Amino acid sequence: MTEEAKTSESQAAPAVSVVGPGEGETIVLGTTRMRVLEDGSRTGHRLAIAESVLAPHTQGPPQHRHARHDEGFYVLSGTVRFTVGDEDHDATTGTFVMVPPGTPHTFANPTDRPAVMLSTFTPDLYVQYFRDLQEVLADGRPLTPQVNADAMIRYATEPADGPAAEPAADLA
């Protein structure tokens, strides 16, 4: 056996992650329930994936932009309204929306039925933001625009009405 073959044999294959129905970390933010399927800990922080259920008439987050990560949304059921700058896009079941860094965006469920979407974050930078917001609510504090903006900036994101977010020094 060659030295290269011995080396590759001795390296363990990465563990496969399987998250079954009803499994995964659940984050509840008001009328939105998020199930984290991959938080980045098993992908070398290259990718995170979450399933979100938006209750009827959910407003969603303030329009914002990310400086350091792409965000993808695949609508599994219902209709999700994506606002990109001044343009609205009603994404129905089977629609995929990809938002690159720097693009102002938000989403909402304006309908009378729940909407479900699968979200990707590359890299995984933004999952902790949702955990931070859930902690604010668990502590009994309100999610004010300032609290939200303070949480966003920790993850190279900020409301779209401000300048483009720069990566925080501790995230570089």
Backbone bond lengths (Angstrom), bond angles and torsions (degrees), N, CA, C in turn:
res aa  C-N    CA-C-N  psi(-1)  N-CA   C-N-CA  omega(-1)  CA-C   N-CA-C  phi
1 M - - - 1.448 - - 1.526 108.92 -
2 T 1.321 116.59 139.28 1.458 119.60 179.12 1.519 109.73 -75.11
3 E 1.308 115.98 161.79 1.465 121.37 178.63 1.532 110.34 -61.63
4 E 1.336 117.05 -37.13 1.460 121.58 179.24 1.536 110.58 -63.53
5 A 1.315 117.65 -42.27 1.464 121.47 179.63 1.523 110.59 -65.10
6 K 1.344 117.34 -40.97 1.466 120.55 178.63 1.530 110.78 -62.30
7 T 1.341 116.36 -41.94 1.460 121.05 -179.25 1.514 110.64 -64.10
8 S 1.338 118.00 -45.19 1.459 119.30 -178.35 1.523 111.32 -69.65
9 E 1.341 117.96 -30.09 1.458 120.80 176.79 1.518 111.71 -66.76
10 S 1.329 116.55 -37.71 1.458 120.34 -175.43 1.531 112.79 -77.61
11 Q 1.328 118.10 -16.82 1.458 120.46 178.92 1.514 109.00 -82.52
12 A 1.315 115.79 128.11 1.459 120.55 179.60 1.520 110.03 -72.87
13 A 1.315 116.16 141.65 1.460 120.94 175.72 1.524 108.85 -70.19
14 P 1.342 117.20 147.36 1.466 118.61 177.75 1.529 109.81 -59.96
15 A 1.313 115.59 144.30 1.459 120.60 179.23 1.526 109.46 -70.57
16 V 1.299 115.56 136.60 1.460 120.84 176.71 1.523 107.82 -80.24
17 S 1.313 116.22 138.06 1.457 121.64 179.06 1.525 108.68 -102.88
18 V 1.306 116.32 127.90 1.461 121.83 176.43 1.520 107.64 -125.78
19 V 1.319 116.40 120.45 1.462 122.12 178.92 1.528 106.43 -116.34
20 G 1.305 116.12 110.55 1.455 121.31 -176.74 1.514 112.81 -81.73
21 P 1.338 116.20 172.26 1.468 120.37 177.03 1.525 110.09 -55.46
22 G 1.311 116.05 134.02 1.466 120.87 178.90 1.514 113.86 80.71
23 E 1.323 117.64 -4.10 1.467 120.94 179.07 1.525 109.52 -98.57
24 G 1.311 115.22 171.70 1.458 121.39 -179.21 1.511 110.18 100.66
25 E 1.283 115.78 161.00 1.466 122.76 178.77 1.522 109.37 -70.96
26 T 1.329 116.93 133.90 1.462 121.29 178.45 1.520 109.52 -107.12
27 I 1.324 115.47 131.12 1.453 122.69 176.60 1.527 106.82 -122.02
28 V 1.327 116.21 124.09 1.460 120.47 179.60 1.522 108.51 -111.58
29 L 1.323 115.33 123.85 1.460 121.94 178.44 1.525 107.53 -127.68
30 G 1.300 115.81 95.15 1.460 119.98 -178.85 1.514 110.60 62.38
31 T 1.334 116.56 -120.92 1.462 121.55 -177.20 1.535 112.60 -91.50
32 T 1.320 116.81 9.05 1.464 121.13 179.15 1.521 109.75 -112.55
33 R 1.331 115.68 131.65 1.464 121.56 175.74 1.518 107.94 -115.80
34 M 1.325 115.35 123.73 1.462 121.80 -179.19 1.524 109.41 -112.55
35 R 1.319 115.60 135.34 1.463 121.19 174.45 1.527 106.77 -115.00
36 V 1.331 116.30 113.58 1.453 121.51 -178.96 1.535 107.92 -79.50
37 L 1.320 115.09 116.57 1.457 121.20 -179.68 1.520 111.01 -91.04
38 E 1.316 116.42 -32.95 1.474 122.81 176.40 1.520 106.59 -149.21
39 D 1.328 116.48 120.32 1.468 119.80 -178.29 1.521 113.06 -95.25
40 G 1.322 116.70 3.48 1.458 121.00 -179.92 1.511 112.82 101.48
41 S 1.324 117.39 -13.75 1.466 120.61 -176.33 1.532 112.54 -69.07
42 R 1.333 117.87 -20.76 1.460 120.75 179.52 1.531 112.38 -107.62
43 T 1.334 117.04 4.09 1.467 120.54 179.91 1.527 112.21 -119.16
44 G 1.311 116.62 18.28 1.462 118.54 -175.70 1.521 111.09 63.07
45 H 1.314 117.12 25.68 1.469 124.86 178.72 1.527 113.02 66.47
46 R 1.331 117.19 17.98 1.468 121.06 177.78 1.520 112.41 -79.77
47 L 1.340 117.52 -26.86 1.456 121.44 -171.92 1.520 110.67 -151.30
48 A 1.328 116.26 139.44 1.463 122.75 169.93 1.522 106.96 -129.75
49 I 1.337 115.79 150.06 1.464 121.40 -178.50 1.525 108.76 -137.60
50 A 1.329 115.80 136.89 1.460 120.77 178.43 1.522 109.86 -141.54
51 E 1.329 114.40 149.02 1.457 121.59 172.95 1.519 106.63 -105.16
52 S 1.320 116.85 130.92 1.460 120.55 -179.86 1.515 110.48 -122.94
53 V 1.332 115.31 136.38 1.452 121.85 174.59 1.524 106.79 -110.29
54 L 1.330 115.54 118.91 1.459 121.61 178.94 1.528 107.78 -101.72
55 A 1.310 116.40 119.90 1.464 121.02 177.79 1.534 109.12 -63.88
56 P 1.327 117.66 160.60 1.462 119.51 175.40 1.529 111.19 -54.78
57 H 1.308 115.31 141.65 1.467 123.85 176.56 1.531 112.88 61.36
58 T 1.340 117.19 33.12 1.461 122.03 175.39 1.524 109.15 -80.47
59 Q 1.331 116.25 128.09 1.462 121.42 -178.83 1.525 113.77 -73.48
60 G 1.318 118.76 -34.05 1.462 121.06 -177.45 1.513 111.87 82.34
61 P 1.325 117.05 -176.08 1.467 121.43 -176.13 1.523 111.49 -77.28
62 P 1.346 116.33 164.49 1.466 117.96 172.34 1.530 108.79 -64.48
63 Q 1.315 116.13 152.25 1.467 119.05 177.97 1.534 108.01 -59.03
64 H 1.325 114.92 133.93 1.462 120.69 -173.70 1.523 110.22 -148.38
65 R 1.325 115.84 171.93 1.466 120.80 175.44 1.517 108.84 -139.98
66 H 1.318 114.51 146.46 1.458 122.28 179.77 1.528 108.57 -103.99
67 A 1.305 116.75 138.14 1.464 120.42 178.82 1.523 112.14 -90.77
68 R 1.358 117.38 -24.10 1.456 118.38 -169.66 1.514 115.65 -126.80
69 H 1.315 118.98 4.60 1.462 116.77 178.33 1.524 112.70 -146.02
70 D 1.324 113.88 149.45 1.458 122.52 172.43 1.519 107.25 -84.78
71 E 1.326 115.71 149.72 1.452 120.47 177.72 1.529 107.59 -132.95
72 G 1.330 114.91 125.38 1.458 119.99 179.24 1.519 110.18 -114.97
73 F 1.325 116.55 147.79 1.460 122.48 -179.04 1.524 108.82 -134.37
74 Y 1.321 117.20 126.05 1.457 121.99 174.79 1.521 106.99 -117.87
75 V 1.323 117.04 120.07 1.458 121.42 -176.71 1.529 108.53 -81.32
76 L 1.331 115.37 114.13 1.468 121.76 -179.61 1.519 111.89 -83.54
77 S 1.338 116.89 -35.29 1.459 120.56 176.75 1.521 109.37 -159.55
78 G 1.319 115.09 153.61 1.453 120.56 179.25 1.520 112.12 83.36
79 T 1.330 114.25 -160.62 1.465 121.94 179.75 1.520 108.30 -130.28
80 V 1.316 116.09 130.75 1.464 121.90 176.34 1.523 106.76 -118.86
81 R 1.325 116.59 128.09 1.465 120.71 177.07 1.523 108.73 -92.42
82 F 1.320 115.86 117.73 1.458 122.59 175.94 1.516 107.59 -99.35
83 T 1.318 115.94 128.84 1.454 121.41 174.57 1.513 106.45 -110.22
84 V 1.328 115.13 120.74 1.462 122.51 -179.09 1.526 105.91 -119.85
85 G 1.334 115.32 104.84 1.462 118.62 -172.11 1.519 108.34 65.32
86 D 1.349 116.91 -118.69 1.461 122.09 179.10 1.525 112.91 -101.73
87 E 1.325 117.89 2.22 1.463 121.36 -176.40 1.518 112.21 -100.63
88 D 1.340 116.03 133.29 1.461 121.96 175.24 1.523 109.24 -100.65
89 H 1.325 115.70 140.22 1.460 122.75 176.94 1.525 106.89 -132.38
90 D 1.325 117.31 115.90 1.461 120.69 176.31 1.521 108.22 -87.77
91 A 1.338 115.17 108.46 1.463 122.04 -176.85 1.525 108.72 -96.57
92 T 1.324 116.19 118.84 1.458 121.20 -179.89 1.528 109.54 -98.48
93 T 1.316 115.72 176.44 1.462 122.67 -179.42 1.527 110.92 -46.24
94 G 1.329 115.39 129.95 1.459 121.06 178.82 1.516 114.62 91.92
95 T 1.331 118.11 -1.54 1.465 121.97 -179.38 1.518 109.96 -89.36
96 F 1.331 116.12 139.68 1.464 122.44 175.94 1.522 108.59 -115.41
97 V 1.323 116.78 134.46 1.466 123.39 178.24 1.521 107.46 -123.96
98 M 1.332 117.76 125.57 1.465 122.91 178.45 1.517 108.70 -113.77
99 V 1.327 117.02 123.65 1.463 122.30 -177.88 1.529 108.69 -113.60
100 P 1.344 117.77 110.87 1.462 120.25 178.76 1.528 111.95 -77.97
101 P 1.332 117.13 163.36 1.471 120.22 177.83 1.530 111.04 -54.06
102 G 1.328 114.82 143.69 1.460 121.05 176.35 1.516 115.01 87.68
103 T 1.322 118.48 -8.62 1.466 121.78 -176.67 1.533 110.40 -90.00
104 P 1.335 118.21 120.69 1.467 120.04 178.78 1.528 109.59 -69.10
105 H 1.336 116.40 133.13 1.462 120.33 -177.23 1.521 111.66 -158.69
106 T 1.303 114.11 160.65 1.456 123.31 169.90 1.519 106.99 -157.19
107 F 1.314 116.08 175.36 1.461 120.35 177.73 1.518 108.71 -147.82
108 A 1.317 115.99 159.65 1.464 121.89 -179.40 1.526 108.36 -156.88
109 N 1.318 115.32 163.64 1.458 120.98 171.84 1.521 106.86 -113.76
110 P 1.335 118.07 99.31 1.462 120.76 -177.89 1.527 113.93 -84.92
111 T 1.323 117.95 1.66 1.462 121.24 -172.00 1.525 112.61 -96.12
112 D 1.320 114.52 177.30 1.466 121.94 178.57 1.526 112.62 -89.23
113 R 1.321 118.17 4.05 1.469 122.41 -178.52 1.532 109.72 -122.59
114 P 1.322 117.15 151.38 1.476 119.11 175.35 1.532 110.63 -61.98
115 A 1.318 115.51 154.86 1.465 121.86 174.61 1.523 107.39 -126.63
116 V 1.324 115.74 143.10 1.459 120.99 -179.75 1.521 107.77 -125.13
117 M 1.331 116.02 133.48 1.463 119.48 177.66 1.519 110.44 -139.15
118 L 1.304 114.31 152.93 1.457 122.90 175.67 1.520 106.31 -103.76
119 S 1.332 116.94 127.91 1.463 121.26 -178.07 1.516 110.37 -116.24
120 T 1.332 115.45 141.82 1.459 121.09 174.04 1.520 108.58 -118.38
121 F 1.315 115.54 146.00 1.462 122.53 178.02 1.524 106.59 -129.80
122 T 1.331 117.23 117.95 1.464 120.45 179.36 1.519 109.74 -127.23
123 P 1.323 118.61 112.81 1.461 126.54 -4.93 1.532 111.28 -72.10
124 D 1.329 115.46 -171.66 1.470 122.89 -172.39 1.522 114.77 -75.09
125 L 1.280 117.72 5.78 1.464 125.57 -170.78 1.529 115.39 -42.19
126 Y 1.309 119.69 -36.84 1.458 121.41 -166.50 1.524 115.47 -89.52
127 V 1.313 119.98 -10.54 1.467 120.91 -178.41 1.534 110.96 -60.52
128 Q 1.324 117.15 -40.56 1.463 120.04 -178.84 1.528 111.83 -63.36
129 Y 1.308 117.96 -28.77 1.465 121.80 175.66 1.532 110.70 -55.75
130 F 1.331 116.83 -46.47 1.462 120.51 179.98 1.530 111.03 -65.30
131 R 1.307 116.80 -37.31 1.468 120.44 176.44 1.528 110.21 -63.69
132 D 1.325 115.95 -41.06 1.467 120.14 179.47 1.530 110.88 -62.11
133 L 1.325 117.28 -43.25 1.467 120.11 179.50 1.523 111.25 -65.02
134 Q 1.331 116.86 -40.43 1.464 119.62 177.62 1.528 110.86 -61.84
135 E 1.328 116.74 -37.09 1.469 120.84 178.15 1.529 111.26 -64.79
136 V 1.323 116.98 -39.30 1.463 120.92 177.00 1.527 109.44 -58.63
137 L 1.332 116.51 -47.36 1.467 120.82 179.98 1.526 111.29 -65.18
138 A 1.334 116.87 -40.41 1.469 120.73 -179.91 1.524 111.20 -64.10
139 D 1.331 116.66 -30.47 1.465 121.08 177.60 1.531 112.44 -79.61
140 G 1.338 116.64 -0.83 1.453 120.82 178.98 1.514 114.21 81.21
141 R 1.326 117.51 12.68 1.461 121.11 179.11 1.529 109.32 -92.06
142 P 1.328 117.89 147.35 1.470 119.94 178.87 1.530 111.00 -78.07
143 L 1.328 115.52 151.12 1.469 121.23 175.83 1.527 108.52 -88.06
144 T 1.313 115.75 81.56 1.463 120.83 178.90 1.534 109.07 -78.75
145 P 1.325 117.58 162.22 1.473 119.07 175.99 1.536 112.30 -55.15
146 Q 1.332 117.50 -36.60 1.459 119.97 -179.83 1.528 112.02 -69.32
147 V 1.335 116.77 -41.73 1.465 120.62 177.14 1.526 109.57 -61.12
148 N 1.325 116.49 -43.24 1.462 121.33 178.86 1.527 110.72 -62.93
149 A 1.324 117.67 -46.67 1.469 121.50 179.94 1.528 110.95 -62.93
150 D 1.335 117.09 -39.78 1.471 120.49 178.09 1.527 111.10 -62.90
151 A 1.338 116.78 -39.07 1.469 119.98 177.69 1.529 110.38 -69.24
152 M 1.321 117.45 -42.28 1.470 121.02 -178.60 1.533 111.77 -58.35
153 I 1.318 116.61 -46.14 1.469 120.21 -173.14 1.529 111.77 -62.75
154 R 1.334 117.08 -26.97 1.469 119.85 177.53 1.526 111.28 -65.54
155 Y 1.324 116.82 -17.46 1.458 121.67 -177.33 1.532 111.52 -121.53
156 A 1.344 115.54 36.67 1.464 123.12 175.54 1.525 111.64 53.18
157 T 1.329 115.94 43.17 1.459 122.88 -179.69 1.519 107.33 -139.70
158 E 1.335 115.75 149.05 1.450 118.36 173.24 1.515 110.89 -156.01
159 P 1.343 115.98 163.57 1.462 118.84 178.72 1.528 110.60 -54.05
160 A 1.323 116.77 146.53 1.462 121.58 -174.44 1.516 113.49 -67.61
161 D 1.334 118.14 -15.70 1.458 118.75 -179.55 1.525 112.80 -82.15
162 G 1.347 117.42 -0.77 1.463 121.12 177.14 1.520 110.38 -106.57
163 P 1.335 117.99 -179.83 1.462 120.85 177.47 1.528 109.75 -68.09
164 A 1.309 117.07 161.02 1.464 121.22 179.46 1.514 109.72 -58.06
165 A 1.322 116.27 135.08 1.463 122.20 -178.05 1.514 110.35 -67.50
166 E 1.302 115.49 137.79 1.462 121.27 174.12 1.510 108.66 -99.26
167 P 1.328 118.13 148.89 1.460 119.42 177.79 1.524 111.11 -58.64
168 A 1.316 115.69 133.25 1.461 120.17 176.36 1.516 109.25 -67.86
169 A 1.320 116.54 147.44 1.476 120.98 -176.71 1.505 112.20 -56.90
170 D 1.340 117.68 -37.67 1.460 119.86 -177.29 1.535 112.73 -78.71
171 L 1.336 117.94 -1.95 1.461 120.80 178.43 1.518 112.12 -104.02
172 A 1.303 117.20 -8.25 1.473 120.18 -175.35 1.504 112.45 -67.69
